[in-house]
Amino acid sequence: MTVRIGIIGTGAIGRDHARRINQVLAGGKVVALTDVNRESAEAVRAAIAPDAEIFQSGEDLIASPLVDAVLVTSWGATHEQYVLAAIAAGKPCFCEKPLATTADGAKRIVDAEVASGKRLVQVGFMRRYDAGYIALKEAVTSRTGAPIMVHAAHRNPTVPEHYVTPMAIHDTLIHEIDVFRWLLDDDYVSARVIFPRRAARSHGKLRDPQVVVLETAKGIVIDVEIFVNCHYGYDIQCEVVGEDGIARLPEPMAVQMRLNASLQNPILTDWKDRFIASYDVELQDFLKAAARGTATGPTSWDGYVAAITSDACVTAQEREGEAVAITLPARPALYN
């Protein structure tokens, strides 16, 4: 079966997903597009999906009988309305993060999906599909014993001027928030934020770097350095300390060189290059599930928990050094 895909939002990520579906992956075809900027949708149609119909709105696209499943890659504030519309239409929906811009919005999606009685939503937490994280999870689960601590870092070479302190949580740490829950099979109970000396490349509305300390229900302590003006490259680090050993996230594959009297390994500078393969794997997973009329992978519940945790971390930024409790409601049976 070829799943007929409608894409809402044809900016950079929507365009790239359209390319994947039509030119790289099996089992899907882009048949519908929409964007608030019609010229953007027309450009994607011309370059990637010549047979696609362009719709006036996301709701019109979702309601169309031409569309079997939906990709929501629009501006974050619109995600909730489109995901809810897809659930109401009974159509599988892949939603890039955030699932919603508030925890309350994510909860409304969870409630709607639970009421529908089946999984219909996959959230775009692509790190779960990264080969390095998959290998790390296998080591943590079966080799290094019960986890005790996690040391991690999320470093960007630079960020734009409009990037402000809370975005270090909502736009950057959000990936760690999800992948650590998956990696450790655990939930968070508290968050603290500590600010070291401000880096010279920071600006007045951004305190950078910062360290987020998360504690889990099993008593694991996680420290994550967020340094978004590190200058030297895009660098993702993760080390899990277990009862019997230590497991580290593998470095991206690169050719090591002995050159100019030094031993060298290139460091990536773009997040899209670091995780490009995981995007292919996650969307292939979505297409396979959508062909069965359902969804797998990261759930609406995962998106909701990430939103609750993110809000707690932002509160912890405002109460530097103070532990902020993270309280979750009972997980609905649909997500067990």
C-alpha positions in Angstrom: 0.0 0.0 0.0 1.2 3.5 -0.8 0.2 5.9 2.0 -1.0 9.2 0.6 0.6 12.0 2.6 -0.5 15.5 3.2 2.1 18.0 4.6 1.1 21.0 6.6 4.0 23.5 6.6 6.5 23.5 3.7 9.4 25.3 5.4 12.8 23.7 5.7 11.8 20.7 7.7 8.5 20.1 5.7 10.4 20.4 2.4 13.0 17.9 3.6 10.4 15.4 4.8 8.7 15.7 1.4 12.0 14.9 -0.3 12.4 11.9 2.0 9.0 10.5 1.3 9.0 11.0 -2.5 12.7 10.3 -3.2 14.3 8.2 -0.5 11.7 6.1 1.4 9.3 3.4 0.4 5.6 3.2 1.0 4.5 6.9 0.8 3.7 9.6 -1.7 3.1 13.3 -1.0 -0.3 14.1 -2.5 -1.2 17.3 -0.7 0.5 20.5 0.6 -0.4 23.6 2.4 1.5 26.6 3.9 0.5 30.1 5.0 2.9 31.2 2.3 1.4 29.6 -0.8 4.6 30.3 -2.8 6.5 28.0 -0.4 4.0 25.1 -1.1 4.2 25.8 -4.8 8.0 25.6 -4.7 7.9 22.3 -3.0 5.3 21.0 -5.5 7.5 22.2 -8.4 10.7 20.7 -7.1 9.6 17.5 -5.2 5.9 16.6 -5.5 4.6 17.6 -8.9 1.3 15.7 -8.5 0.4 17.2 -5.1 -2.7 19.4 -4.7 -2.3 22.6 -2.7 -4.9 23.3 -0.1 -6.0 26.6 1.4 -5.7 25.4 5.0 -4.5 22.6 7.1 -8.0 21.7 8.1 -9.0 21.4 4.4 -6.0 19.2 3.7 -6.8 16.9 6.7 -10.5 16.5 5.6 -9.6 15.7 2.0 -10.3 12.1 0.9 -7.1 12.3 -1.1 -5.1 12.2 2.2 -4.5 9.0 4.2 -2.0 10.5 6.8 -0.7 13.9 7.8 2.7 15.4 8.5 2.5 18.6 10.7 5.6 20.6 10.1 4.2 24.1 10.5 4.9 26.8 13.1 4.8 25.3 16.6 1.9 27.3 17.8 -0.3 25.7 15.1 0.5 22.1 15.9 -2.2 21.5 18.5 -5.1 22.5 16.2 -3.8 20.3 13.3 -3.1 17.2 15.4 -6.5 17.5 17.0 -8.1 17.7 13.6 -6.2 14.7 12.3 -7.3 12.7 15.4 -10.9 13.7 14.8 -10.6 12.6 11.2 -9.1 9.2 12.3 -5.9 9.8 10.3 -2.4 8.9 11.4 -0.4 12.1 12.1 3.3 12.7 12.4 4.0 15.9 14.3 7.3 17.6 14.6 8.2 18.8 18.1 6.7 20.5 20.0 3.5 18.5 20.1 1.9 21.7 21.5 3.4 24.9 22.9 1.9 24.3 26.3 1.4 21.3 28.6 -2.3 22.0 28.6 -2.4 21.8 24.8 -0.5 18.6 24.8 -2.9 17.2 27.4 -5.8 18.0 25.1 -4.2 16.0 22.4 -3.6 13.0 24.8 -7.2 13.2 25.9 -8.5 13.2 22.3 -6.3 10.3 21.2 -7.3 8.3 24.3 -11.0 9.0 23.5 -10.4 7.8 19.9 -9.3 4.4 21.3 -6.1 4.0 19.1 -2.7 5.4 18.6 -2.7 7.9 15.8 0.1 10.3 16.7 3.9 10.0 16.4 6.0 12.9 17.7 9.2 13.8 15.9 11.7 12.9 18.6 14.2 11.6 16.1 17.0 10.7 18.5 15.3 7.5 19.5 16.0 6.4 15.9 19.7 7.4 15.9 22.0 4.3 15.6 24.3 5.7 18.3 21.5 6.1 20.9 20.1 2.7 20.0 23.5 1.1 20.6 23.8 3.1 23.9 20.4 1.9 25.0 21.3 -1.8 24.3 24.5 -1.3 26.4 22.7 0.4 29.3 19.9 -2.2 29.3 22.0 -5.3 29.1 25.7 -4.6 29.8 26.6 -1.9 32.3 24.2 -2.6 35.1 21.6 -0.4 36.7 22.2 3.3 35.8 23.3 5.6 38.6 24.3 8.8 36.9 24.2 10.4 33.4 26.6 13.1 32.2 25.6 14.8 29.0 26.2 17.9 26.9 24.3 19.6 24.1 26.6 22.2 22.4 25.9 24.4 19.4 28.5 26.5 17.7 26.2 29.6 17.7 22.6 30.7 17.9 20.8 33.7 16.4 20.2 36.9 18.4 16.6 36.1 19.0 17.5 33.0 20.9 16.8 33.7 24.6 17.4 31.8 27.9 14.1 29.7 28.0 14.8 28.5 24.4 17.7 26.5 25.8 15.0 24.3 27.3 12.2 24.4 24.8 14.3 24.3 21.7 17.5 22.6 22.8 17.2 20.4 25.9 13.8 19.1 24.7 15.7 16.4 22.8 17.5 15.2 25.9 14.4 15.4 27.9 12.7 12.8 25.7 15.6 10.6 24.8 16.8 10.2 28.4 13.3 9.0 29.5 13.5 6.4 26.7 17.1 5.5 27.3 16.6 4.9 31.1 12.9 3.8 31.0 12.3 6.3 33.8 10.5 9.5 34.6 11.7 12.8 36.1 10.8 14.0 39.6 12.7 17.2 39.9 14.8 19.8 37.9 17.5 22.3 39.0 19.4 24.8 36.8 22.8 26.2 37.6 24.4 29.1 35.6 28.2 29.3 35.4 30.0 32.4 34.3 28.3 33.8 31.2 30.3 33.0 28.0 31.7 36.0 26.1 29.7 35.1 22.9 26.4 35.2 24.8 24.1 38.3 24.7 22.0 40.3 27.2 18.9 38.1 26.9 20.7 34.7 27.0 22.5 33.2 29.9 24.8 30.7 28.3 26.0 28.1 29.3 23.8 26.5 31.8 23.6 23.2 33.6 20.3 21.3 34.1 20.2 18.7 36.8 17.4 16.2 36.6 16.5 13.5 39.1 14.4 10.5 38.1 11.9 8.3 40.0 14.5 5.6 40.3 17.0 8.0 41.8 19.2 8.5 38.8 20.9 12.0 38.7 21.4 13.5 35.2 23.5 16.6 34.6 23.3 18.2 31.1 25.5 21.0 30.0 23.7 23.3 27.5 26.3 25.5 25.7 24.8 27.1 22.6 27.7 29.4 21.7 30.5 26.9 22.1 32.0 28.1 18.8 33.9 24.9 17.9 31.1 22.7 16.5 27.8 20.9 17.1 28.6 18.3 19.8 26.3 15.9 21.5 27.7 13.9 24.4 26.2 11.3 26.7 27.8 9.0 29.3 25.8 6.6 31.5 27.4 5.4 34.7 26.1 2.0 35.7 26.6 -0.4 38.6 29.0 -2.5 36.5 30.4 -0.1 33.9 30.1 3.0 31.9 28.6 3.4 28.4 29.2 6.4 26.1 27.3 7.6 23.1 29.5 6.9 20.0 31.0 9.8 18.2 29.7 10.3 14.6 31.7 8.3 12.1 34.6 10.3 10.8 37.9 9.6 9.2 40.8 10.2 11.6 43.8 11.9 10.1 47.4 12.4 11.0 48.1 15.7 9.4 50.2 18.8 10.0 51.8 17.3 13.0 48.5 16.6 14.7 45.9 13.8 15.2 42.6 15.1 13.8 38.9 14.2 13.8 36.5 16.5 12.1 33.6 17.8 14.2 30.2 18.5 12.7 28.8 22.0 12.8 25.1 21.3 11.8 22.5 19.3 13.7 20.9 18.2 10.4 24.1 16.4 9.4 24.5 14.8 12.8 21.0 13.2 12.8 20.2 13.0 9.1 19.9 9.2 9.0 17.6 9.1 12.0 15.1 11.3 10.2 14.9 8.7 7.4 14.4 5.9 9.9 11.7 7.7 11.9 9.6 8.6 8.9 9.9 5.1 7.4 8.6 3.9 10.8 5.7 6.3 10.5 4.8 5.2 6.9 4.8 1.5 7.9 2.4 2.2 10.8 0.2 4.6 8.8 -0.3 1.9 6.2 -2.0 0.0 9.0 -4.0 3.1 10.0 -2.1 3.7 13.3 1.1 5.2 14.7 4.1 3.9 16.6 7.3 5.5 18.0 7.2 8.5 20.4 3.7 9.1 21.6 1.4 12.0 22.5 2.1 11.0 26.1 5.8 11.5 25.5 5.1 14.9 24.0 3.0 15.8 27.0 5.6 14.6 29.5 8.3 16.6 27.6 6.1 19.7 27.9 5.6 19.3 31.6 9.3 18.7 32.2 10.2 21.7 30.0 8.0 24.0 32.0 9.6 22.8 35.2 13.1 23.4 33.8 12.1 27.0 32.8 10.8 27.6 36.3 14.1 26.2 37.6 15.9 28.7 35.5 14.0 31.5 37.3 14.8 29.9 40.7 18.5 29.3 40.1 19.8 26.3 42.1 16.4 25.5 43.6 14.8 22.0 43.0 11.5 22.3 41.1 9.2 19.3 41.5 8.0 17.5 38.3 4.6 15.8 38.9 3.0 13.6 36.3 -0.6 12.3 36.2 -1.2 8.6 35.7 -0.3 7.3 32.3 -3.3 6.3 30.3 -3.5 2.6 29.4 -3.3 3.4 25.7 0.4 4.3 26.1 1.4 1.4 28.3 
